[in-house]
Amino acid sequence: MHTILLLHGALGTRRQLAFLADGLDHARCLGITFSGHGEGELPPEGLSFDRFLADIDAALEKENGPVHLFGYSMGGYAALLWAARHPGRAASVATLGTKLVWTEEDLRKELARLDPAAMEEKVPEFAMGLAAAHGPERWKDLVARTADLMRRTAAQPPLTDEVLAAITCPVLLCVGDRDGTAAPGDTLHTAHKLKDAGVLVLPRTRHPFEDADLDLLITQLSRFWEGVMPEE
């Protein structure tokens, strides 16, 4: 049975993609919670994609053969980086809502959303969910560390043209037509830099994972994986 590793987005945990895993009954799904998220302690040096890639390495240490990766938002960015580093082990990569192009204005907008006080005032249910997922004493620090990761990513994006060119496996970049974070145009622009990539634009869909039509997403992902999975 083929293995698919599911990678959650910023401020999430493996539970974020649980419903997606339930719908992918044709494969064996693995899920991880990135360092600093959930019940894990925040790394003293802060969050980094190098640490996230080490998390992926650890999750796949006992896996034999190529694996397929699906990442939402930040998880998709990590999946693409891992595929570039391990061209022989990545069978395919699928992403949803992954921000692949950064501008100063984009960074300003994203950082404005990562204000714990504003979260508690404007989206109290979301703030309560973060406290439940990451701990009432830790979630605000995680938000701050995530903001710092975004600053560093925008200033010096790890996914350079050279890194994108090193990804040899098939890639499917999914994005919502109303996604204000991962814009469809930026997603298509990045796809042109990959050796074997397609773009799927989901209708009437914003950035939050919960906004995606899971039935549609699962159908399209299954078709993608059926096309790239060799017969056993």
C-alpha positions in Angstrom: 0.0 0.0 0.0 1.3 3.5 -0.9 2.2 5.9 1.9 1.1 9.5 2.0 2.5 11.9 4.6 0.2 14.7 5.6 1.7 18.0 6.8 -0.3 20.6 8.6 -0.1 24.4 8.3 1.2 27.1 10.6 -0.4 27.1 14.0 -1.9 23.7 13.3 -1.3 20.1 14.4 -1.7 16.7 12.8 -5.4 16.8 13.8 -6.0 19.6 11.2 -5.8 17.1 8.4 -7.6 14.2 10.2 -10.8 14.4 8.0 -8.6 14.4 4.9 -6.9 11.2 6.1 -10.2 9.6 6.7 -11.2 10.2 3.1 -8.0 8.8 1.6 -8.9 5.2 2.1 -6.8 4.0 -0.9 -3.5 4.6 0.8 -1.8 4.5 4.2 -1.7 8.0 5.6 0.8 9.2 8.2 0.6 12.5 10.0 3.0 14.5 12.1 2.9 17.5 14.3 5.8 19.9 13.5 8.3 20.9 16.2 7.0 23.7 18.5 3.4 22.8 17.7 0.8 20.9 19.8 2.3 19.5 23.0 5.9 19.8 21.7 8.2 22.4 23.3 9.2 25.3 21.2 12.8 24.9 20.0 15.1 27.4 21.8 16.4 28.7 18.4 12.8 29.2 17.1 10.9 27.7 14.3 12.7 26.8 11.0 12.2 24.8 7.9 15.3 22.9 8.7 13.7 21.7 11.9 10.5 20.8 10.0 12.5 18.8 7.4 14.2 16.9 10.3 10.6 16.2 11.6 9.8 14.7 8.2 13.0 12.7 8.2 12.1 11.2 11.6 8.6 10.4 10.5 9.8 8.5 7.4 12.9 6.9 9.0 11.3 3.4 8.9 9.5 3.8 5.6 10.8 1.8 2.6 10.5 3.1 -0.9 9.2 6.5 -2.2 6.4 8.4 -0.3 3.8 10.9 -1.4 3.5 14.1 0.5 0.5 16.4 1.0 1.0 19.7 2.7 -1.4 22.5 3.6 0.0 26.0 3.6 3.3 25.9 5.5 3.2 22.2 5.3 3.2 22.4 1.6 6.3 24.6 1.6 8.1 22.0 3.8 7.0 19.2 1.5 8.5 20.9 -1.6 11.7 21.6 0.3 11.9 18.0 1.4 11.3 16.7 -2.2 14.1 18.9 -3.5 16.5 17.4 -0.9 15.3 13.8 -1.4 14.5 13.4 -5.1 14.8 9.6 -4.9 12.4 9.3 -2.0 9.6 11.8 -2.9 7.1 10.0 -5.2 5.0 13.1 -5.6 4.0 16.3 -3.8 0.6 17.9 -3.5 0.0 21.2 -1.7 -3.0 23.3 -0.8 -2.9 27.0 -0.1 0.9 27.2 0.1 2.3 30.8 -0.2 5.1 30.6 -2.8 5.7 34.2 -3.6 6.4 37.0 -1.0 6.2 40.7 -1.3 6.6 43.4 1.4 2.9 44.1 1.3 2.1 40.4 1.6 4.3 40.1 4.7 2.7 43.2 6.3 -0.7 41.7 5.8 0.3 38.3 7.2 2.0 39.8 10.2 -1.0 41.9 11.0 -3.0 38.6 11.4 -0.4 37.2 13.8 -1.3 39.5 16.7 -2.4 37.5 19.7 -4.3 40.4 21.3 -6.1 41.1 18.0 -6.9 37.4 17.7 -8.5 37.4 21.2 -10.5 40.5 20.4 -11.6 39.8 16.8 -11.6 36.0 16.5 -11.9 34.7 20.1 -13.0 31.2 19.1 -9.9 30.9 17.0 -7.7 32.1 19.8 -9.4 29.6 22.2 -8.7 26.8 19.7 -5.0 27.8 19.6 -4.9 27.7 23.4 -6.5 24.2 23.4 -4.2 22.9 20.7 -0.9 24.4 21.9 -1.5 25.2 25.6 -2.9 28.3 27.2 0.6 29.4 28.3 2.3 28.6 25.0 0.1 29.6 22.1 1.0 33.3 22.1 4.7 32.4 22.0 4.1 30.1 19.1 2.3 32.9 17.2 5.3 35.1 17.8 7.7 32.5 16.6 5.6 31.8 13.5 5.6 35.6 12.7 9.4 35.5 12.9 9.6 32.5 10.6 7.5 34.4 8.1 9.8 37.4 8.3 12.8 35.2 7.6 11.1 33.3 4.8 10.0 36.5 3.1 13.4 38.0 3.4 15.3 35.0 2.1 12.9 32.4 0.6 14.3 28.9 0.9 12.4 27.8 -2.3 14.7 29.5 -4.8 14.5 28.8 -8.5 17.4 26.4 -8.1 15.6 24.5 -5.3 12.4 24.3 -7.3 14.4 23.0 -10.3 15.7 20.2 -8.1 12.2 18.8 -7.6 11.9 15.9 -10.1 8.7 14.2 -8.9 5.2 15.1 -10.1 3.7 18.1 -8.2 0.1 19.3 -7.9 -0.3 22.8 -6.5 -3.9 23.4 -5.2 -5.2 26.8 -4.4 -8.6 28.4 -3.7 -9.8 31.0 -6.2 -10.5 33.3 -3.2 -7.3 32.6 -1.3 -5.9 35.9 -0.2 -2.7 34.3 1.1 -1.6 31.9 -1.6 -2.8 33.8 -4.7 -3.8 31.6 -7.7 -1.6 33.7 -10.0 1.5 33.2 -7.8 0.8 29.5 -7.6 0.6 29.3 -11.4 3.8 31.3 -11.7 5.6 28.9 -9.4 4.3 25.8 -11.3 6.0 27.0 -14.4 9.4 26.7 -12.6 8.8 23.1 -11.8 9.7 20.2 -14.1 6.4 18.3 -13.7 3.7 20.4 -12.1 0.0 21.2 -12.5 -2.3 23.7 -10.8 -5.8 23.0 -9.4 -7.9 26.0 -8.6 -10.7 25.2 -6.2 -13.9 27.3 -6.7 -15.4 29.5 -4.0 -12.6 28.6 -1.7 -10.6 30.9 0.7 -7.4 30.1 2.5 -8.5 28.3 5.7 -8.3 24.5 5.3 -11.8 24.2 6.7 -13.1 26.3 3.7 -12.1 23.6 1.2 -14.6 21.2 -0.2 -13.1 18.0 1.1 -15.1 15.8 -1.3 -13.8 17.7 -4.3 -10.3 17.9 -2.9 -10.1 14.2 -2.2 -11.5 13.3 -5.6 -8.8 15.5 -7.3 -6.0 14.3 -5.1 -7.0 10.7 -5.7 -6.9 11.2 -9.5 -3.5 12.8 -9.2 -2.1 10.0 -7.1 -3.6 7.3 -9.3 -1.8 8.9 -12.2 1.6 8.9 -10.6 1.4 5.7 -8.5 2.9 2.7 -10.3 1.0 -0.5 -10.4 1.9 -2.8 -7.6 
